[in-house]
Structure formats: structure tokens, C-alpha cells
């Protein structure tokens, strides 16, 4: 069904009519999806055993962070746990250098660990940290919910910080002496990597996050359904208009002038960075995050349809697929004939990368999948939601629920024409009115 927000609605009151398969709890999910069209929801993950982080392999040790509040090190051959470090809150992302692991945490801290899991130091930011730091020339760059981008040295000493007007959820990219990142208010920034001074900013009028840079072309997805190709001074070289919202952090990997982009629709698309035009599109059953991994002529990625795919990078033809028990939202690592990926189903999987057959899987400390909360901003308000249950529903009485969610901003006349899908791809029927 189609659903829309009528002009008489306001940020303080929205009336929602529900189909017979929906209940009051779905109201919050729908509103969260609507909010996503204005401001992406990056800091609403709740504690659980789900894995959505990158993976790193070193000396037959596999490192990853988890929403259960732990950072893990596994034996890559057997899947046995070697050690874990506990912070107590969601640890969604990390990066490593030669002897240190830098872990972002929702408790506002960046943790620096040794390769055997001992704490070296921690740096306190002023909001949740939700994305990978970027390590370059002995400096660690990271950003957070507080709207700041930080630069610290390998001892955790602050070198500089740059403030923006809204939360930042991006992996800062350092390239030729500059730091590149986007934020929720629709700006994309280039800073001097040594001083943190602004070099330039590009206004795309839609929330954006991280980027990829290939051959002096900045490839920037935004939630206005546009993929931008920028030059190194912020000028537009080309644009590609998508039919769906694109994930705010584009995946790494360049293959014959192509990059690969997951989206909040049901596909992965290969884009020619010289022209901005699509080369091929691979259909999936649900939305796909931008955790694709390119190895030789094969592209590997997981999808929220519970499948993990191996696809020919040149043609987009499927080679094999493996089905897990939940949305596959984590990153991928490859070593020899094995491929590893994390899943929202609270497991980390090891497969034969030629056949897709399971070798082993590891269960995190919590078996319940992480939930997702809509209320993610500090400027919260009471929002009264009227829930109208149709006569065909089991309950024939209209109900009124009052929920606490974030300030959803302007809704006047906004039209949404998509199939109802929550953040992890669970279909629901209904429309917002």
C-alpha cells in the first residue's frame, strides 16, 4: 500500500491509520523510517549480540567489535575465542594500526587496546562514537554524535577538533593531506589533516556520511538519492540519480573503474566512476548495507534478506549464496580460501570462499539480536500519536498511545511511496496518514 503524511499533520501530532497486520509498536517503527528520510538513524542501536562492525585479520587472529559491549579476538582457523575486552556499551566500530586497536563506543569513549586486549588509554568525546576511526601517519581521526571530528595522536592526546552543527556518522577519509567527511545537516567537509582548518565544504542539502576517493574523484552518496562525483576542490564532476535511498557510507573497492554501492532498496549497483552511470545491478531480497568486499574478480556482500552473496564483479552474475538466520549487516574479511562475515543474528561465520560452504560459526555473548530505538537525539520531545485500528482488525476500538521520540522536523506534504520495511528488512503492510 501507499502511505503519506498529510499537510494537516505537524511535528507535534501525526495521525496514523493501521492495517490489520500492524499494532501500536509499529507506529514507532514507521515514524523512524519517516525520520530517516530527513536525518539518518545511526546512533539508535540497542545492546544485543548482533555484529555490524568491520573485521580485521592479522597473524591468524580475527578481530571484531560487537553490540553486546565486547571487543573480540578469535582464532581464525578454529573460531575459538582468544580474548575479549568489555566496555559495557555498544561497540559498533574500530580500526587498527601496527600494534594498537582503536575502538569506538556508545559510552562516548575511544578505546586504545593492545593486540592482546589490554587497555592502553581511552579518550572521552562528548557523544556516542559509532563509526570506524581512520588511522594515518600516527594520527587517529574519528567523529561522533556530538558533531565533532577529533584528531588525536597515538598516545590519545588531542591535536585538534572541528565542530559541525549536527551529528556526524562517517568514517573520516584522509587523502593527500585532507580529511573528508559529511554530516546530518547535508554538508560535506574537507579539512586540513594537520591543523583541522576548513579547506572547503560542499552543500548537498541531504544527510550524508563517508566517501570513497579514487583517481582524484570523491564518490559521495547522500540520502536525497543522489550519488555525487566531486573533484578535489568540491566541484561536481557528475551525479547519478537513484530510485532509492543509498547507504551513507560507500564501500571500498575499485574494479575496472567501477565502485559497488548497496542501498536501502533491494540491490547492489556497480557504478562507473568516470561517468557516474550504472554498469550492472544485482537484485537482493532486501536492503543491503555498504559492506561489500572485492577480491580479484569476485564481489562478496551480505544482505538483510539473510543471504551472503558471491557475485562476478564484472558482470553482476551470482556465483553462490549462503543463508544465515538473520540480516547480514557486518563487514567481510578474506584469508586464503576462507571468507568471514558478521551477522545481526549474533554469529560470526567462516565459509569456504570458493563454494560458500560453512566451516565454522561463533556465537557472541548475547543470543538476542540488537533492537533499534527511534529516540536518538538529545532534543527529545513528547509526540502524541493517534492510532486508528480498522474495523477488520481484531481490536475494533481506536486507541491512543503517547510515545517519546525525537524531534522529527518538518513533515508538511512529504510523500513516501515505498513498501513498508523496517531497518532490518521485516516487511509490514500499512500506510501512514
N, C-alpha and C positions, 0 to 999 in steps of 0.2 A: 504494500500500500504506500501511497504518498503521504507525507506529513509536512506540516508547515507551522510557522509561528505567525499568528495573526497580528495586524497592526495595533489592535487594541490591547495586546499584552504589553507588559513592561518588565524592567529588571526586577521589580518587586513582586509581581504576580503573574504567573503563567498558568493557564487552564489547559489540562491535558486530558484527552479522551482516550481511553484504553480499549484495546481489543480483548477478546475473551481469553487469550493466552497470556495476558500480562497482568501483573499485580502492582501494588504501590511501590515495591522495591525497584521496579523497572523505571519508575519516574526519574529517580536519581541517575540511573544509567543513561537514559535518554538525554537528560539535561547535561550530563557530562559529555556526551557526543556533540551536542549543540555547542557547548563551550569550546570544544576542540576546534571548531571552525573559526573561532576568534582567537583563542590562546591555547596552544598545545598543552596537554596534561603530562608533564614529565616528572613531577615530584609527588605523585599520589600513590605510589606503590606501597602496599602494606606488607608487614612482615609475614613470611612464609617460606617454604622450601624451594621456590622457583628460582631458576637461573636465567639471567638476561645479560650477563656480562660477556666481555671478551674472554678468550682463553690464551694462555701463553705456554709454550713448550720449551724446556731447557734441561739438557742433560737427563733426559728420560723422566723429568718431573713435569707434571701438568698443573698449572696454577689457574685458579678462577675465584671470583667473589660471588656471593650469594645473598638472596633476600632474607635468609634466616639469621643474618648478622654475623656470619662467619666468612673467613677467607680460607680457602682450602689449597693444600698441596697433595697431589695423588701420584702414585707410581703409574707412569703412562703405559707400562706393559701389562700390569695386572689390574689396575683400577683400585688398588688398596690405598687407604688414607695414610699419608706420611705424617702430616701435621695439620693443625688448623689454628687460626687466630680469631678470637671472638671480640667483637666490639659492642654487641648487644642491639645494634640497629641495622637497618638495611644497608648492605654494602654493594651497590649496583655496578661499580666500575673500578678499573685500576690500570696501571701501566708499570713497566719495569725498565731498569737500565742494567748495567753490568753486574751490580751486586745489591740492588735495592728494589723493593716493590712499593709502589705508591698507590694507596687505596682510598677512593672517595667514599664517604659515608654520610648517611642521612642525619647523623648526630652532629653535623657541621664540621667534622674534623677530616683532614687529610692525614692518613697514617703512613709512615715510612717503616717498612719491615725489612729485616734481613731475609736472605733466601732460605733460612731455616726457621722463619716465623717469629723472630724476636723483634720487639718494638725498638726502633732507633729513636724516633721522635714523632710528634704529631703537631699539626698546625691547625689552629681554630679559625674557621671562617665565621661569617655572620648568618649563614643559612645552610640548607641542605646542599650537599655536593652529590651530583648524580651522574656525572659523565667522566670518561677517561681523562686523566691528565695527559699532557703532551710533554715529553722529555727531549730537550735539545741543548747540546753544548753545556751540560752541567746545570741547566735551569729546568724547573718544573713549572709548567703553565696549567692552570685549572680554573674552572668557573663554577658558579652556583646560583642557587635560588635568590641570594641577596643582590643579584645584579652586577656583581663584581667579577672581574678577571684578575687572578693573582699570579704573580711570578715569585717563586722562592728558589733559593739555592739548595744544594744537596744536603745542607745541614738544617733546612727548614727555616732559614732566615728570610724574611720578606724583603724583596728587592724593589718591587713596585706593585701597585694595584690600580686598575682602571674601572671606574664605576659607570654603569649604564642605568637607564630609567626603569628597567623591568628585568625579571629573571632571565638568566642565561642557561640554556641547556645545549651545550655544544662541546665537541672535542676541539679545543683551540688548535689551529694548524699553523705551524711555523714554517715559513718558506722564504728563502732569500732575505732574511733579516727582518721579516714582518710576521705578526701574529694575526690570524684571520678567524673571525667567529661572528655568529649572528645572535639575536636575542628575540624575546617575545613581542616587542613592540614594533617589529618589522624593519629593524636596521641591521645592516651587515657592516662590520668594522674591520679596518686594517690599522694595526698599531706598530710602532717601532718596538722590536723584540727586546732591545736593551733597556730602553727608557720607559716604555709604556705610553708614550705620547701618540696621540691620534695622527695617523697619516691621511686617511680619508674614510668616509662611510658612504654606503650605498643604501638608498631607501627603496624597499620593495613592497611596502605597505601590507605586509603579511608576516606573521611569525616565521622565523627561520632559525636554523641551528648551525651545524657544521657544514664543511665543504670538502671537496677534493680539488687538488690542483695538479694538472697535467699539461705539459708543454706550454707553460705560462698562461693557461686558461683556468680560471676559477669556476668550478661547477657547483652551483648553489641551488638546492631545492628549497621551495617555500610552500607554505600551506595555502597559498592562493592558486595552487595547481600549476604554477609556472616553474620550470627549470631554467635558471639563468646561466649563460656563459659570459663571464666577465673577463676583461683584460686586467693587468696587474695594477692599474690605477682606478679600477672601479667602473670603467666604461662597459656598456653592454655590447657584446660581440654577436650574441644570438639568444633567442628564447625558444623554449619548447612548451607548448600548452598541453597539459594532461587533462584527462577526463575525471581524475580522482585526486584526492589529497595525497601528496607524496610525503614519505617519511622525512623528517627534518635533518637527518644525518646520512649523507650518501655513502655507499660502501666503497672500500678501497679496491683497486684493481683496474688496470688498463689493458685491453686486449685488442690489438689491431685498430686503434683509435676509438674503441668502444669502452664505455663505463656501463655498469649494471645497476639498475635502480629498482628497489622494492617500493611498494606503495600501499595505501590503505584501501585499495580496490582488491582485485584478485589476480595479480600478475606480477611478473618481473620483466622489465623492459631494458633492452640494450640500446644505448644512445651513442651516436657518433659525435664525439666532442668537437669535431671540426665544423659541423653544420647544425648540431642540436636536433637532428632528425632521428626518429626511432629506426633501428635496423631489424629487430625482431621483438616479439612479445611472447612470453611463456605464461599460459594461464595456470593459476592455482585455485584451490577451493576456497581460500580466504585470504585476508591481507597478509603481506609479507614485510617484515622489517628489513632494514638495510644491512643485515649481517650476511652478505654474500662473501664467498671465498673463491678466488681464482687460482687454479693450479694447472699449469700447462694449458691444454685446450678444454679443460672442464671447469664449469662453474658449479659450486656447491652452495646450497642455502636451505634454511628451514622456513616453514610457513605455519600460520595459525590454523591451517587445515589438518594439523598433526603430522604432516609429511615432511621428510627431509629429502631434497632432490639433488641429483647429479645431472647436469644439463650440458650439452655441447655448447661451448662459449661462442662458436662461430655461427651456428645455425639456430640455437634455441631448442634443439630436439632433446627429448628426455632420454637419459641413459639408464637410470634406475631411480627408485624411490624407496625410502624406509619409513614405516609408520610407527610413531610413538604413541603415548597415551594422553598427550596434551599438546597445546600450541608450542611450536618450536621457535623460541624467541631469542636464544643465545647465539653467541658467535661460534666460529669454527676454527679448528687448528688441524694441521696436517703434518704427519711424520711418516716417511717411508710409505708402507702400504696401508696405513691407518688414517682415519679421519675421526675427529672428536667434535661433539657439539653439546651445548646445554639446552635444556628444555624447561618450559613452565611447569611440566609435570613432576618437578623436583628430582629429576635424574640428569646425570651426565652420561652420554652414550659414546662408545667406541665402536666403529664399524670398519669393515674392510672397504677401502675406498674404491676398489675396482668392481666389487659385487654388491655393496650395500648390506652385507650380512653382519649381524650383531656379533661382536667379540666379547664385550662386557658392558655393564652399566653400573653407575654408582648412585646410591640414594643419599641425598643431603639429610641434614639433621631433623628436618620437618617434612612430614608427608602431605600436609595441606598446602595447596597452591596459594600463592600470594593473591590477595584481593586488591582491588583498586578503588581508592576513595576519590570522590569528586572534589572535596573541600581541600584545596592545596595552597590557598593564598592567605596571607596574614590579614588582609582587609575583608574579613568574613562578615556576612550579614544574615539575618533571618529572611528566608524566602518562603512565602506561603504558596503551597501547590494544591490546587483543587483537582482531585482525581474523580473522574466521572466513569463509573463502571457501566457498560451497556447492559441492556435487559437480557441478552443471551448469556451473559456471564453467570457464574454460579451465585455470586452475590449480586443482588439486583438493586442494592441501596448505594446511593452516591456516598463516597467517603471523602473526608478532608484530612490530609496529612500535612504536618508542618515539619520541614526539614531544614537543617542548617547547611548551606552550601556557600560557595564563593560568589563574589560579585560577577555575574555573567555578562555585564555590559549591555550594549545596545542590541535590541532584537527586532526593531521595527521593520516589518515586511520581509525579513530574511526567509528565503525559500530553500528548503532542503529536500531533494528528490533522490533518495537512496534507500536501499533495503536496510532495515534496522540491524545493526551489528554492534555489539559492544566491543571493548578494546581487545578482547582476545578471540573475537570471531564467533560468538554464540548468537545465532540468529533468533530474532524475535519479530513478531508481527505487530503492527500497530502504526499509529501516526500521532504526531503532536499537533494540537490545535489550540 
